[in-house]
Amino acid sequence: MSEPVTLLANLAIDGFSSILHLLSFHTWSQAAFRWFAEQNHVLQSLLAAIFTWGVTALGAALVFLVKHVNQKLLDTMLGFSGGVMLAASYWSLLAPAIDLSADYGSLSWLPAAVGFGVGALALKIGDRLLPHFRLGMPLQADESIVTTWRRTVMLVVAITLHNIPEGLAVGVAFGALGCDFHTATLGSAIALAIGIGLQNFPEGAAVSMPLRRMGWSRLRSFWYGQLSAVVEPISAVVGAAAVTKCMPIMPYALAFAAGAMVYVVVDEVIPESRERGNTNIATWGVILGFIVMMILDVALG
């Protein structure tokens, strides 16, 4: 057999093999989706939140691969996170809350407004009670707190506070499926989980990399980076179980999660992405994140 013919034959075989791999992956993914769709909504929320935690761990694992993350890239990623959370707050949480309040007539705005305000207020109170933490920066602790252990505990507690709304949002979105609301779809809930997962990647890096710069070991920096999101599966299960059992609170719960997420974005994520002068690229990161989350929600919802 001539060399050109042999080459063409090998290319054909490789192409056919690639097609088979793609088809088998497509079949596997369809089977996995069907299995996921058949599960209890509380279990779905748990699995989705485990995914968002896993992406945080991937971001925190950057400490094993690089010595430091380019600051412009980190600020862009933080901006992207903010855009994703803003879009998710509206399309996946606030808009459904308003739709579910149609029975209130001229006061259909009330549950969404109350839930949104209370969600933001809850995070504000949490900020007052706990040490103030800025993503990507060392903890600003009182001078009286001198031990590394106590500083570490304060850091983890502060980060945990800011991850609760994300897990709660995932849980509420999947819990809504169990209430048979016409505005709740599996696609939109999955889109929300994917969006939060995308924005968790830079959050994991924003926690672990500064700890590494402070002199912590790579393993310890990674541990606390991924630990920042371990509360998400817990809060997701709580959110899903709560709305499944108490359907009347659904619009309030959706809006509460939206308000808490928007508070985190406005108070922490966006200011941090612009603090070191990378305002233009951080702004475009927000725009890109918003567009990506909007596309996910519309396409999957």
N, C-alpha and C positions, 0 to 999 in steps of 0.2 A: 504494500500500500504506500502510495506516495506521501511525502511529508505534508503537503497542504491538505490532503484528504484526511490524514491522521489527525491533524490539528483541528479540522472542522468537526471530526467525529468526537474528539475529546471535549470540544466546546459544547457540542450538542448534549453529550452525556452530563457535563457539569451543569448546563442549563436545566436539563430535565430533573437532575437531582435537586437543584435549588427550588424548582417549582414544587417538587414533592415535599420538601421541607416546609415551604410556605403553606402548602395545603394542610399538612399535618398540624402545623402550628395554628392555622385558622380553625381547624376542627377541634383542637384541644381548647382553644380560647372560647369557642362557642359552648363547648361542654362545661367549661369552668363558669361561664356567665350564667348558663341555665341552672347549674347547681347553686350558685350564689343567689339567684333570683328566687329560688324555692325555699331559702332559709328564713327562719324567724327574723323579724326586723331588728330585734335587740342584738342578735348574733351578727347580722349584717353590719350594724353600727360598730360592734366590737372589732370585726375583721377590717373594716374600713379605717378605723382609728389606729389599729395595729400597723396598717400600711403607712399612715401619716407619721407615726412614731418611727417606723423603719426608715423613711426618707430623712427624718431628722438625724438618725444615727449615721446615715450615709454622709450627710453634710459634716457631722462631727468627725467622721473618719478621715477627713482631709488632713488632720494633724499627722497621720501616718504617711502621707504622700508628699506633702510640701512643707517647707519651713514657715512660709507665710503666704497669705493670700493677698494679691494685689488690691490695694485699698479702693481703687476705682471700680474694680470688678465687684468687690464686696458691697460697695455702696449701690452699684447698679442692681445687684441681687436683692439687697434690702428694699430698694425702690420697687423692684418687681414684686416682692412679697407684699408690699403695701397695696399695689394695684390689684393683685389677685384677691386680697382680703376685702378691699372696697367693692369690687365687682361681685364677689360671692355674697357679701352682706346684703346687697340689693337683690340680685336675681334669684339667689337660692334661699334667702331668708325673709327680707323685708317685703318684697313684692308678694310672695305667697301669704304672708301674714295679713296684708291688706286685702287680698282676695278672699281670705277666710273670714273676714269681718264684714262681708256684704250684708249680713242679716242685721247689722247695727243701723242700717239706713243712713241718715245724714251724719251719724257718728261713726261711720265705718273706719274712720282714721284713728279712733281713740285707742283700740288695743295695740296697734302698731306704734303709736306715739308714746303710750305709757310704757310698753315693753322696751322700746328703744332707749327711752330716757333712764329707766331703771337699770338696764344693762350697763350703760355708760357710768351711771352713778355708783354701781357696785364695784366697778373697776377703780373708780376714783377713790372710794373708801378703802379699797385694798391697798392702793398706792400710799395712802396716808398711814395705814397700820403697819405696812411692811417697808423695808428699806428701799429707796428709789434705785432702780436698776436700768441702765441704758444698754441696749444691745451693742455688742462689740466693744464695750468698755469695761474696765475693772469696776467692781462694786465700790460705790462711795459710802463707806461705813463710818460710823462715829469713831472718834479717836479713842474712846473708851474700849472699843472692841479690838483687842490686840491679837487674839489667837487666830491662826489660820483656820482651825476647825470651825470656830464661830462665824468667821467671814464666809466660809464655804457653805455652811448651813443657811445663812442669810441669802446668799447668792441663789442657791437652789430653790428656796422658798419663793423668792421674788420672781424667778423665771417661771416657776410652776403656776403662779397666779396668772401670768400672761398667756399660758397655754390652755388653761381651763376653757375659755370661750371657744377655742377652736374645736376641742373635743366635744363640747356641748353642742356646737353647731352641727357637727356630723351626726351626733346622736338624735337631735331633734329632727333633722332632715330625713333620716331613715325611720324614726319613730312615726313620722307623719304618714308613712306608707301604710302603717297598720290601722290608721284611722279612716282610710278610704276617702281622703280628700281629693277632689279632682285636680287640684293644683300640685299635688305631690306625685312625683314620678321617680322611678328607680334611676332613670338616666340623670335627672337633675341632682339626686343625692350622690350618685357616683361622681358626677362632675364636681360637686363641692368637695368631696374627699380628695379627688385628684388635684384640684386647685390648692387646697390646704397642704397637701403633700408637696407640691411644687414650691410653695413659699416656705415650707419647713426646712428645705435643704440649706438655703443661706442662713436660716436661723441657727441650725446646728453648727455651721462653721463660725457664725458670729459669736457663739458661746465658747467653743473649744479652742479656737485660734488665740483669742486674748489670754486665756488661761495658760496656754503653752508659752506665750510671750512673757507671762509672769514667772516662768520658771518651773511650772508643773510638768510632770512627765507626760509623754504622748498618751499613754494608756489612761492616766488619771484625767487628762484634759478631755479625751474622748468619752470617758465614763460620765462625766458631769455634763458634757454636751448632749449626749443622747438622753440622759436622765431628765433634761429639761422638758421633754415631751412625753415622758412615761405616764403622766397624768391624763393624757388625751384619751386612751382607751377607757379609763375609769370614768371620766366625765361623759364620754360618749354613751356608755351603757346607762348611766344615771339619766341623761337627757332623753334617751330613747324610751326607757322604762317609764319615765314620768309622763311624757306626752301620750304614750300608749294607754296608760291607765286614766289619765285626766284630759280627755279630749277638749273640754272647754278652754283649757289654758294654752292650746296650740298656738293661736296668733300671738299671744303674749310671749310664749317661749321662743318662737321664731324671732320676734323683734328684739327680745332680750339678748339673744346670741348675736344678732346684728349690731346692736348698740355696743355691746362689750368688745366686739371685734373692731368696730370703727374707732372706739376710744383708744385701743392699743395702737392702731395704725397712725392716728393723728397725734397721739401723745408720745409714742415711742419710735415706731418704725421709720416714718418719713423724716422726722427731725434728725434721727440718727444717721440716715442716709445722706443728709445734706450738711452735717456738722463739720466735715473736713474740707468743704469748699467744692465738692463734686456735685454742685446743684443741678447742672444741665443734664448730665448723664443719669443722675438719680431720678430726675423728673421723667426722662424718657423710659427709665426702668418701670416707673409707676404706670405710664401709659401702656407700655407693652404688656405688663402683668394684667392690667384691666382688660385689654383686648383679648388676651389668651383665655382668661377666665370667662369672659362674655361668650366667646366662641364655644368653649367647652359646654357651658350651660345651655346655650341655644341648640347646639348640635346634638347633645345627649339628652336634653330635656324634651 
